[in-house]
């Protein structure tokens, strides 16, 4: 029998939300797995600290296996480092300036603060990222699977008219970027747990879990969306425990032990 899996949504530099969420988990053992769905970086004030926690400290602090997936923001920074991508680093909403400041141990930017010319020079190739962090980003897988579910950052993609298993794809990057209404509404294969798309924008009228709360986790039997807007104003961090379908949230009052 497979152990428990705790899938954790997009963190986006919000260290305090992650720490609050982790305190709500039951005691972990060596049969358990923590699966982070990616988007550790950007928007929140402590991207560097989030990466340090999941990459360095957490593997020594808990007996559970740690799996960190590549999110769209990690994939984007890898592209920035390879060839530059000003269209990603420039928009304020992507939160790249906050990541620069975090890794430089500087004060977080003010809301809607525009990067200076010096900031843009530093961000345009991502050279401020420490070498060990950049190397770690390059090792992150785009998917993970166990007996309970398939885990990806964004969703599955179709190939030859059918939903492709990640193992069938030559190009895995769409797993970090997909955002299709068809997947959210009609995917009917093995259960997939995903992030990337804020649940407020998912078809919550089809969700079996608190459909009256648009900000909450999105649950269909075959597709569970857990990006509840962490890194955005009013957002929070969500995790789901499989196979029990127990939901944990960083916000108060806690929703731990509520079943999807």
Long-range contacts (C-beta under 8 A, 24 or more apart in sequence): 2-31, 2-146, 2-147, 2-148, 2-243, 3-29, 3-31, 3-32, 3-33, 4-31, 4-32, 4-33, 4-241, 4-242, 4-243, 4-244, 5-32, 5-33, 5-34, 5-35, 5-146, 5-148, 5-149, 5-151, 5-241, 5-242, 5-243, 6-32, 6-33, 6-34, 6-35, 6-64, 6-239, 6-240, 6-241, 6-242, 6-248, 7-35, 7-37, 7-149, 7-151, 7-193, 7-224, 7-226, 7-239, 7-240, 7-242, 8-34, 8-35, 8-36, 8-37, 8-226, 8-237, 8-238, 8-239, 9-37, 9-195, 9-226, 9-227, 9-228, 9-230, 9-237, 9-238, 9-239, 10-37, 10-38, 10-39, 10-71, 10-195, 10-196, 10-227, 10-230, 10-231, 10-237, 11-36, 11-39, 11-40, 11-44, 11-50, 11-230, 11-231, 11-237, 12-39, 12-40, 12-41, 12-42, 12-43, 12-44, 12-47, 12-73, 12-95, 12-230, 12-231, 12-232, 13-40, 13-41, 13-42, 13-43, 13-44, 13-45, 13-46, 13-47, 13-50, 13-95, 13-98, 13-99, 13-102, 13-231, 14-43, 14-44, 14-45, 14-46, 14-50, 14-230, 14-231, 14-237, 15-44, 15-45, 15-46, 15-49, 15-50, 15-53, 16-46, 17-44, 17-230, 17-236, 17-237, 17-250, 18-50, 18-53, 18-54, 18-237, 18-250, 19-53, 20-237, 20-250, 21-237, 21-238, 21-239, 21-248, 21-249, 21-250, 24-248, 24-249, 24-254, 24-256, 25-239, 25-241, 25-248, 28-62, 28-63, 28-64, 29-63, 29-64, 30-63, 30-64, 30-65, 32-63, 32-64, 32-65, 33-64, 33-65, 33-66, 33-67, 33-146, 34-58, 34-62, 34-64, 34-65, 34-66, 34-67, 35-67, 35-69, 35-144, 35-151, 35-193, 36-66, 36-67, 36-68, 36-69, 37-69, 37-71, 37-151, 37-152, 37-153, 37-193, 37-194, 37-195, 37-196, 37-226, 37-227, 38-68, 38-69, 38-70, 38-71, 38-72, 38-73, 38-74, 38-140, 38-153, 38-176, 38-195, 38-196, 39-71, 39-72, 39-73, 39-74, 39-153, 39-195, 39-196, 39-227, 39-231, 40-68, 40-71, 40-73, 40-74, 41-71, 41-73, 41-74, 41-77, 41-99, 42-73, 42-94, 42-95, 42-96, 42-98, 42-99, 42-231, 43-94, 43-95, 43-98, 43-231, 43-232, 44-95, 44-98, 44-230, 44-231, 45-98, 45-101, 45-102, 45-108, 46-102, 47-98, 47-99, 47-102, 47-103, 48-99, 48-102, 48-103, 48-105, 48-133, 49-102, 51-133, 51-136, 55-133, 55-136, 67-141, 67-144, 67-151, 68-140, 69-140, 69-141, 69-142, 69-143, 69-144, 69-151, 69-152, 69-153, 70-137, 70-140, 70-141, 70-142, 70-153, 70-176, 71-153, 71-154, 71-176, 71-195, 71-196, 72-153, 72-154, 72-176, 72-177, 72-196, 74-137, 74-140, 74-176, 75-173, 75-176, 75-177, 77-126, 77-129, 77-137, 78-137, 78-138, 80-123, 80-124, 80-125, 80-126, 81-125, 81-126, 81-127, 81-129, 81-134, 84-124, 84-125, 86-120, 86-124, 89-115, 89-120, 89-123, 89-124, 90-115, 90-120, 95-231, 96-123, 97-123, 100-128, 103-128, 103-129, 103-130, 103-133, 104-128, 142-166, 142-172, 142-173, 142-175, 142-176, 143-172, 143-175, 147-243, 148-191, 148-242, 148-243, 149-190, 149-191, 149-192, 149-193, 149-224, 149-242, 150-190, 150-191, 150-192, 150-193, 151-192, 151-193, 151-194, 152-176, 152-192, 152-193, 152-194, 153-194, 153-195, 153-196, 154-178, 154-179, 154-194, 154-195, 154-196, 154-197, 155-179, 155-180, 155-183, 155-184, 155-187, 155-192, 155-194, 155-196, 155-197, 155-223, 156-183, 156-187, 156-189, 156-192, 158-182, 163-187, 163-189, 183-223, 184-218, 184-223, 184-225, 187-220, 187-222, 187-223, 188-222, 189-222, 190-222, 191-221, 191-222, 191-223, 191-224, 192-222, 192-223, 192-224, 193-224, 193-226, 193-240, 193-242, 194-223, 194-224, 194-225, 194-226, 194-227, 195-225, 195-226, 195-227, 196-227, 197-225, 197-227, 198-227, 198-228, 198-229, 198-232, 198-235, 199-225, 199-226, 199-227, 199-228, 199-229, 200-229, 208-260, 209-247, 209-260, 217-247, 217-260, 219-260, 224-260
